[in-house]
Amino acid sequence: MSALASFTSSAGGLKTSQTTPGAEFSLLLACCSLRKGGPDFTGLRAEDLDWARALELAEHHGVTPLLYRALSRRPGFASADVLEQLRGRYELNARKNLKFVGELFRILDCLEAHGVAAIPLKGPVLAESVYGDLALRDFSDLDVLVHARDVLPAKEALRSLDYSVTTPLSEAEERAYLAAGYEYTFDGPAGRNLLELQWNIVPRFYAVSFDVPGLFSRAETVQLCGRSVHTLSPEDMVLTLAVHAAKHAWVRLRWLRDIAGVVVTQRLDWDLLTQRARELGIARIAGVSLLLAHRLLTLDVPEAAELFWSRDSEIPTIEQFVEQGLPGAENYGVESIPYFRLMMRLRERPKDRAKFLWRLASTPGPGEWAFVRLPKPLFPLYRAVRVFRLAGRVLRQHS
């Protein structure tokens, strides 16, 4: 059985059903489409739709605002009751996003006052600069990128805003986590798990070594609710969004819509983007993401983008698998064998696959630290705990 085929069959992996997209999922694709002239509802009939399922899918995929906008511009397609439900969710999302932007400004001001450089990621910046409307993108937290050297000063600064790390770590655990992890999650006055303070794009074991100082040096300025904030360059934005989507096995349409939106609204240097993708060893990940957006969201891509999948025969194969599974995708098991196989298949360089496997097997984290409490002198033994726990999962999944 191939790695891709087995990805659907192992317990704990991505839950998908490789079936023909239903009418409800096709409706979401139409509403997220970047087709010139707006959504194309050809072949869709309101009476064939399970509207409860359509709204459920829209929530799962994080595209409820786009569904509402498209249907509100198509009088008579959806019932008044459905439109009223969608309008309520849209307005709730708009109010929440405005509240989050206010909180983001407080966080950025606090970090700046303490000499910490920061770049907001995804969320509100994408909503306004790529979607063109703060209310059109759903987000549930705030992501802020800082330099690794500034993580501890940033943590201390955020205490003045009553933010605290969701899962406190010991001194030894924190040192290990700063070296191998990529983000701290904070609870704050506006809610739990509200802030993700990142010093990298993905954990170290994924073996994608983004140059964070380079991301800062290439950052640009955009307007967010009348205020200037930093954001990643368009090329860096596409690549970081593609890696984020791949890390989560592309189970949300919103992540594809983000990537497609950047391609459409920003001026991209495709030669530079391709060069960075190859240097990072993520050309395959970028290619799968762009091909998915091209096929599902009718994204027009230049010839330079098509070179990703024309030069790598694995890209169309992986894209087809993800596309077939996406209508029924529910979640993913990040420590399941099929998930690891997919991550391996996505890397085009043998050295990156080797790094991924080695770091995955040998890097303990919060799961191991919570599994057993070892005294400080025995902290290095957590590597053995990591191997033990992974071996247990492998045996359970094969039993």
C-alpha positions in Angstrom: 0.0 0.0 0.0 1.4 3.4 -0.9 2.0 6.1 1.6 -0.9 8.1 0.3 -3.3 5.3 0.2 -2.5 4.2 3.7 -3.0 7.7 4.9 -6.8 7.1 4.8 -6.8 3.7 6.5 -4.9 4.0 9.7 -6.6 4.9 13.0 -5.6 8.3 14.4 -4.7 9.7 11.1 -6.5 12.3 9.0 -10.2 11.4 8.9 -11.3 11.6 5.3 -13.6 9.9 2.9 -12.3 9.9 -0.7 -15.6 10.5 -2.4 -17.0 12.8 -5.0 -17.7 16.3 -3.5 -21.3 16.7 -2.4 -23.4 19.7 -3.4 -22.7 21.4 0.0 -18.9 21.3 -0.5 -19.3 22.4 -4.2 -21.3 25.4 -2.9 -18.4 26.3 -0.6 -15.9 26.0 -3.5 -18.1 28.4 -5.6 -18.2 30.9 -2.8 -14.5 30.8 -2.2 -13.6 30.8 -5.9 -11.5 33.6 -7.3 -13.2 33.2 -10.7 -13.6 36.5 -12.5 -17.2 37.6 -12.5 -17.9 36.1 -9.0 -19.2 32.8 -7.8 -20.5 30.4 -10.4 -23.5 28.5 -9.1 -24.0 26.5 -12.3 -25.1 23.0 -11.5 -26.2 23.9 -8.0 -29.8 23.9 -7.0 -31.0 25.2 -3.6 -33.5 22.3 -3.2 -30.7 19.8 -3.5 -28.7 21.3 -0.7 -28.7 20.1 2.9 -28.4 23.6 4.4 -27.6 22.5 7.9 -24.7 20.5 6.5 -23.6 23.4 4.3 -23.5 25.7 7.4 -21.6 23.0 9.4 -19.1 22.6 6.6 -18.6 26.3 6.3 -17.8 26.6 10.0 -15.4 23.7 9.8 -13.6 25.2 6.8 -13.6 28.7 8.3 -15.3 30.2 5.3 -18.7 31.2 6.7 -18.2 35.0 6.0 -17.4 34.2 2.3 -20.5 32.0 2.1 -22.7 34.8 3.5 -21.3 37.3 1.1 -21.9 35.2 -1.9 -25.4 34.2 -1.0 -26.4 37.7 0.0 -25.5 38.8 -3.5 -27.6 36.0 -5.0 -31.2 36.9 -3.9 -33.6 34.0 -3.7 -31.0 31.2 -3.8 -31.0 30.6 -0.1 -34.1 30.9 2.1 -34.6 33.9 4.4 -34.0 31.6 7.4 -30.6 30.5 6.1 -29.5 34.0 5.2 -30.6 35.2 8.7 -28.4 32.5 10.3 -25.5 33.4 8.1 -26.0 37.1 8.7 -25.9 36.6 12.5 -22.7 34.6 12.2 -21.1 37.1 9.9 -21.9 40.0 12.2 -20.7 38.1 15.2 -17.4 37.4 13.4 -17.1 41.1 12.5 -17.5 42.2 16.1 -15.1 39.6 17.3 -12.5 40.5 14.7 -12.7 44.2 15.7 -12.2 43.3 19.3 -9.2 41.1 18.4 -7.6 44.0 16.4 -7.9 46.2 19.4 -6.2 43.6 21.4 -3.5 43.1 18.8 -2.7 46.8 18.9 -2.3 46.6 22.7 0.0 43.7 22.3 2.1 45.3 19.6 2.3 48.6 21.6 3.4 46.7 24.7 6.1 44.7 22.8 7.4 47.9 21.1 7.6 49.7 24.4 9.8 46.9 25.7 12.1 46.9 22.6 10.7 43.7 21.0 10.2 43.8 17.2 7.1 41.9 16.2 5.2 40.9 13.0 1.5 40.0 13.1 0.8 36.8 11.1 -2.3 35.6 9.3 -5.6 36.7 11.0 -6.4 40.4 10.9 -3.6 41.4 8.5 -4.7 38.8 5.9 -8.3 39.8 6.4 -7.7 43.5 5.5 -4.8 43.3 3.1 -5.8 40.2 1.2 -9.5 39.8 1.7 -10.1 43.5 1.6 -12.5 43.4 4.6 -11.8 42.6 8.2 -15.1 40.7 8.5 -14.4 38.3 5.6 -11.9 36.1 7.3 -12.6 34.1 10.4 -9.9 33.8 13.0 -9.9 32.7 16.6 -6.6 33.8 17.9 -3.7 36.2 17.2 -0.3 35.1 15.9 2.7 37.3 16.4 6.2 36.5 15.2 9.3 37.7 17.2 13.0 36.9 17.1 14.0 33.9 19.2 16.2 36.1 21.3 13.2 38.2 22.3 10.9 35.4 23.4 11.7 35.7 27.1 11.6 39.5 27.1 8.3 39.3 25.3 6.9 36.9 27.8 7.9 39.3 30.6 6.4 42.3 28.7 3.1 40.5 28.2 2.7 40.0 31.9 2.0 43.7 32.2 -1.1 43.1 30.0 -2.1 40.1 32.3 -1.1 37.5 29.7 0.2 34.2 30.9 1.5 31.1 29.2 -1.2 28.5 28.9 1.1 25.7 29.9 3.9 26.8 32.2 7.3 25.0 31.8 10.2 24.4 34.2 13.5 26.1 33.5 14.9 23.0 31.9 11.8 22.4 29.8 11.7 26.0 28.6 15.3 25.8 27.4 14.5 22.6 25.4 11.3 24.0 24.1 12.9 27.2 22.9 15.4 25.2 20.9 12.9 22.7 19.4 9.5 24.4 19.5 8.1 27.4 17.7 5.4 29.1 19.7 4.0 29.8 23.2 0.2 30.0 23.6 -1.1 32.7 26.0 -4.3 33.2 28.0 -5.3 36.9 28.3 -8.1 39.1 29.5 -9.9 38.7 26.2 -9.9 34.9 26.3 -8.0 31.6 26.7 -5.5 30.6 24.0 -5.9 34.1 22.5 -2.3 34.8 21.6 0.3 32.6 19.9 3.8 34.1 20.2 6.0 32.5 17.6 9.7 32.5 17.0 9.6 30.2 14.1 7.0 29.0 11.5 6.9 25.3 12.4 8.6 23.2 15.1 12.2 22.2 14.4 11.4 18.5 13.8 9.6 19.5 10.5 13.1 20.3 9.1 12.0 23.6 7.4 14.6 26.1 8.5 13.0 29.5 7.8 15.4 32.4 8.3 13.4 34.4 10.8 15.8 37.4 10.7 15.4 37.4 6.9 11.6 37.4 7.3 12.0 40.5 9.5 14.4 42.2 7.1 12.1 41.7 4.1 8.9 42.7 6.0 6.6 45.3 4.5 4.2 47.8 6.0 0.4 47.6 5.5 -2.6 49.5 6.9 -4.8 47.7 9.4 -7.8 49.7 10.6 -6.1 52.9 9.9 -2.8 51.9 11.5 0.5 50.9 10.0 1.7 47.4 10.9 4.4 45.1 9.6 3.7 42.1 7.6 5.7 39.4 5.7 6.7 40.1 2.2 4.3 38.5 -0.4 6.8 35.8 -1.3 7.4 34.9 2.4 3.7 35.0 3.0 2.9 32.5 0.3 5.6 30.1 1.5 4.8 30.3 5.2 1.1 29.9 4.5 1.8 26.9 2.3 3.9 25.2 5.0 1.2 26.0 7.6 -1.5 24.4 5.4 0.7 21.4 4.8 1.5 20.9 8.5 -2.3 20.6 9.0 -2.7 18.4 5.9 -4.8 21.1 4.1 -8.0 20.2 5.9 -9.4 23.7 5.8 -10.5 25.5 2.7 -9.6 28.8 4.4 -5.9 28.0 4.2 -6.1 27.5 0.4 -8.2 30.7 0.1 -5.5 32.6 2.0 -2.8 31.5 -0.4 -4.9 32.1 -3.4 -5.8 35.6 -2.1 -2.2 36.5 -1.7 -1.4 35.4 -5.2 -4.3 37.5 -6.6 -3.9 40.7 -4.5 -0.1 41.0 -4.1 2.6 41.6 -6.6 4.8 38.4 -6.4 8.3 37.9 -7.7 7.8 34.3 -8.9 11.5 33.7 -9.6 12.4 34.8 -6.1 9.5 32.7 -4.6 10.7 29.7 -6.5 14.3 30.2 -5.4 13.4 30.5 -1.7 11.1 27.4 -1.9 13.9 25.3 -3.4 16.4 26.6 -0.9 14.1 25.7 2.0 13.3 22.3 0.4 9.6 23.1 0.3 9.0 23.4 -3.5 6.8 20.3 -3.4 4.7 21.8 -0.5 4.4 25.1 -2.4 3.5 23.2 -5.6 0.7 21.1 -3.9 -0.8 24.3 -2.3 -0.8 26.2 -5.5 -2.2 23.4 -7.6 -5.0 22.8 -5.1 -5.9 26.5 -5.2 -5.7 26.4 -9.0 -8.0 23.4 -9.3 -10.4 24.0 -6.5 -10.6 27.8 -6.4 -10.0 28.5 -10.1 -6.9 30.5 -9.3 -5.1 31.7 -12.4 -1.4 31.1 -11.9 1.5 32.2 -14.2 3.7 29.8 -16.0 6.4 30.2 -13.3 4.0 28.7 -10.8 3.0 25.9 -13.1 6.7 24.9 -13.2 6.4 23.6 -9.6 4.2 20.7 -10.7 5.5 20.2 -14.2 8.9 19.5 -12.8 7.8 17.2 -9.9 5.5 14.3 -10.8 4.8 13.8 -7.1 2.9 17.1 -6.8 -0.1 16.1 -9.0 -0.4 12.8 -7.2 -0.4 14.3 -3.7 -2.7 17.1 -4.9 -5.2 14.6 -6.2 -5.2 12.7 -2.9 -5.8 15.8 -0.9 -8.5 17.1 -3.2 -10.4 13.8 -3.1 -10.2 13.7 0.7 -11.0 17.4 1.4 -14.8 17.3 1.2 -14.8 14.8 4.1 -11.7 16.0 6.0 -12.4 16.5 9.7 -9.1 16.5 11.5 -5.6 15.1 11.6 -3.5 13.0 14.0 -0.1 14.7 14.2 1.5 11.7 15.8 -0.1 9.0 13.6 1.9 6.9 11.2 -0.1 8.0 8.1 0.5 11.7 9.0 4.2 11.1 9.3 4.2 9.3 5.9 2.4 12.2 4.3 5.0 14.6 5.8 7.8 12.4 4.4 6.2 12.3 1.0 5.9 16.1 0.9 9.7 16.6 1.2 11.7 16.5 -2.1 15.2 16.2 -0.5 16.4 13.0 1.1 18.3 15.0 3.7 15.1 16.7 4.9 13.3 13.4 5.2 16.2 12.1 7.3 16.2 15.2 9.5 12.5 14.9 9.9 12.6 11.2 11.0 15.6 11.7 13.4 14.2 14.9 15.0 10.8 13.4 15.3 12.1 10.3 17.1 14.6 12.1 19.3 13.0 15.4 20.3 10.9 15.2 23.5 8.3 17.9 24.2 5.4 18.8 26.5 3.8 15.4 26.0 6.9 13.6 27.4 7.3 16.1 30.2 3.7 15.5 31.3 3.9 11.8 30.9 6.5 11.3 33.6 8.2 13.8 35.9 11.9 13.3 36.0 14.3 15.2 38.4 16.5 17.8 36.8 19.7 15.6 36.7 17.8 13.0 34.7 16.3 15.5 32.2 18.3 14.0 29.2 16.5 10.7 29.7 13.4 12.3 28.2 14.8 11.3 24.8 14.3 7.7 25.8 10.8 8.5 27.0 10.1 10.0 23.6 11.2 6.8 21.8 9.2 4.7 24.2 6.0 6.6 23.6 6.5 6.6 19.9 7.1 2.9 19.8 3.9 2.4 21.8 1.9 4.4 19.3 3.3 2.4 16.4 2.4 -0.9 18.1 -1.1 0.3 18.9 -1.7 1.5 15.3 -0.5 -1.8 13.9 -2.4 -4.0 16.3 
